[in-house]
Amino acid sequence: MKPLLALVLLVGLTASDAIPLYAQQMSVAEYQRQSAKAAEKQQKLMNKNARLQRKAQKRADKAQQKSLKAAQKADAKANRQLYQK
């Protein structure tokens, strides 16, 4: 069993050496494609984050306006009650 394992291991190592090293390197065109794809992905992510930030800001502004309106309404009610008596 051990000699068979050693033979399989030896064949595996020689087969991996047979693959040329230059075939594993990226070409300039492939590198440019990959770089462009990564840049596009980064831009898409930035746009998504900006959109979500605008949406959150809009929600916060709306909540602030609602709170201000409620405070003004409460002040008006208090003033009416103050001057009615």
C-alpha positions as YAML, in Angstrom:
chain: A
units: angstrom
residues:
- id: 1
  name: MET
  ca: [0.00, 0.00, 0.00]
- id: 2
  name: LYS
  ca: [2.81, 2.40, 0.85]
- id: 3
  name: PRO
  ca: [4.66, 1.84, -2.45]
- id: 4
  name: LEU
  ca: [1.43, 2.52, -4.35]
- id: 5
  name: LEU
  ca: [0.90, 5.75, -2.40]
- id: 6
  name: ALA
  ca: [4.47, 6.80, -3.11]
- id: 7
  name: LEU
  ca: [4.02, 6.08, -6.81]
- id: 8
  name: VAL
  ca: [0.79, 8.12, -6.98]
- id: 9
  name: LEU
  ca: [2.46, 10.98, -5.13]
- id: 10
  name: LEU
  ca: [5.45, 10.88, -7.48]
- id: 11
  name: VAL
  ca: [3.24, 10.91, -10.57]
- id: 12
  name: GLY
  ca: [1.21, 13.81, -9.14]
- id: 13
  name: LEU
  ca: [4.30, 15.88, -8.49]
- id: 14
  name: THR
  ca: [5.77, 15.29, -11.91]
- id: 15
  name: ALA
  ca: [2.45, 16.14, -13.55]
- id: 16
  name: SER
  ca: [2.27, 19.46, -11.71]
- id: 17
  name: ASP
  ca: [5.81, 20.29, -12.88]
- id: 18
  name: ALA
  ca: [4.77, 19.64, -16.47]
- id: 19
  name: ILE
  ca: [2.36, 22.62, -16.45]
- id: 20
  name: PRO
  ca: [4.26, 25.61, -17.80]
- id: 21
  name: LEU
  ca: [4.68, 28.47, -15.36]
- id: 22
  name: TYR
  ca: [3.90, 31.19, -17.91]
- id: 23
  name: ALA
  ca: [0.43, 29.76, -18.48]
- id: 24
  name: GLN
  ca: [-0.48, 30.68, -14.91]
- id: 25
  name: GLN
  ca: [0.41, 34.37, -15.32]
- id: 26
  name: MET
  ca: [-2.20, 36.91, -16.37]
- id: 27
  name: SER
  ca: [-1.79, 38.72, -19.66]
- id: 28
  name: VAL
  ca: [-1.94, 42.50, -19.84]
- id: 29
  name: ALA
  ca: [-5.37, 42.37, -21.47]
- id: 30
  name: GLU
  ca: [-6.68, 40.02, -18.79]
- id: 31
  name: TYR
  ca: [-5.28, 42.28, -16.08]
- id: 32
  name: GLN
  ca: [-6.97, 45.31, -17.69]
- id: 33
  name: ARG
  ca: [-10.30, 43.47, -17.94]
- id: 34
  name: GLN
  ca: [-10.07, 42.40, -14.33]
- id: 35
  name: SER
  ca: [-9.09, 45.91, -13.23]
- id: 36
  name: ALA
  ca: [-11.95, 47.49, -15.20]
- id: 37
  name: LYS
  ca: [-14.39, 44.98, -13.73]
- id: 38
  name: ALA
  ca: [-13.17, 45.73, -10.20]
- id: 39
  name: ALA
  ca: [-13.45, 49.49, -10.83]
- id: 40
  name: GLU
  ca: [-16.99, 49.07, -12.14]
- id: 41
  name: LYS
  ca: [-17.92, 47.01, -9.10]
- id: 42
  name: GLN
  ca: [-16.41, 49.63, -6.78]
- id: 43
  name: GLN
  ca: [-18.30, 52.43, -8.57]
- id: 44
  name: LYS
  ca: [-21.55, 50.50, -8.32]
- id: 45
  name: LEU
  ca: [-21.00, 49.98, -4.60]
- id: 46
  name: MET
  ca: [-20.22, 53.67, -4.08]
- id: 47
  name: ASN
  ca: [-23.39, 54.67, -5.97]
- id: 48
  name: LYS
  ca: [-25.45, 52.27, -3.87]
- id: 49
  name: ASN
  ca: [-24.00, 53.64, -0.63]
- id: 50
  name: ALA
  ca: [-24.62, 57.22, -1.77]
- id: 51
  name: ARG
  ca: [-28.22, 56.37, -2.66]
- id: 52
  name: LEU
  ca: [-28.78, 54.73, 0.73]
- id: 53
  name: GLN
  ca: [-27.21, 57.71, 2.48]
- id: 54
  name: ARG
  ca: [-29.48, 60.15, 0.58]
- id: 55
  name: LYS
  ca: [-32.49, 58.03, 1.50]
- id: 56
  name: ALA
  ca: [-31.51, 57.98, 5.18]
- id: 57
  name: GLN
  ca: [-30.93, 61.75, 5.15]
- id: 58
  name: LYS
  ca: [-34.31, 62.31, 3.53]
- id: 59
  name: ARG
  ca: [-35.95, 60.15, 6.21]
- id: 60
  name: ALA
  ca: [-34.16, 62.08, 8.97]
- id: 61
  name: ASP
  ca: [-35.18, 65.44, 7.47]
- id: 62
  name: LYS
  ca: [-38.78, 64.31, 7.22]
- id: 63
  name: ALA
  ca: [-38.77, 63.15, 10.86]
- id: 64
  name: GLN
  ca: [-37.25, 66.45, 11.96]
- id: 65
  name: GLN
  ca: [-39.91, 68.43, 10.06]
- id: 66
  name: LYS
  ca: [-42.63, 66.29, 11.62]
- id: 67
  name: SER
  ca: [-41.20, 66.86, 15.08]
- id: 68
  name: LEU
  ca: [-40.92, 70.61, 14.49]
- id: 69
  name: LYS
  ca: [-44.50, 70.76, 13.24]
- id: 70
  name: ALA
  ca: [-45.72, 68.86, 16.31]
- id: 71
  name: ALA
  ca: [-43.80, 71.23, 18.60]
- id: 72
  name: GLN
  ca: [-45.27, 74.28, 16.84]
- id: 73
  name: LYS
  ca: [-48.74, 72.80, 17.13]
- id: 74
  name: ALA
  ca: [-48.24, 72.16, 20.84]
- id: 75
  name: ASP
  ca: [-46.98, 75.73, 21.33]
- id: 76
  name: ALA
  ca: [-49.96, 77.15, 19.48]
- id: 77
  name: LYS
  ca: [-52.32, 75.08, 21.61]
- id: 78
  name: ALA
  ca: [-50.61, 76.24, 24.81]
- id: 79
  name: ASN
  ca: [-50.83, 79.88, 23.67]
- id: 80
  name: ARG
  ca: [-54.53, 79.52, 22.88]
- id: 81
  name: GLN
  ca: [-55.21, 78.06, 26.30]
- id: 82
  name: LEU
  ca: [-53.14, 80.77, 27.97]
- id: 83
  name: TYR
  ca: [-55.03, 83.65, 26.34]
- id: 84
  name: GLN
  ca: [-58.51, 82.09, 26.62]
- id: 85
  name: LYS
  ca: [-58.64, 82.51, 30.35]
...
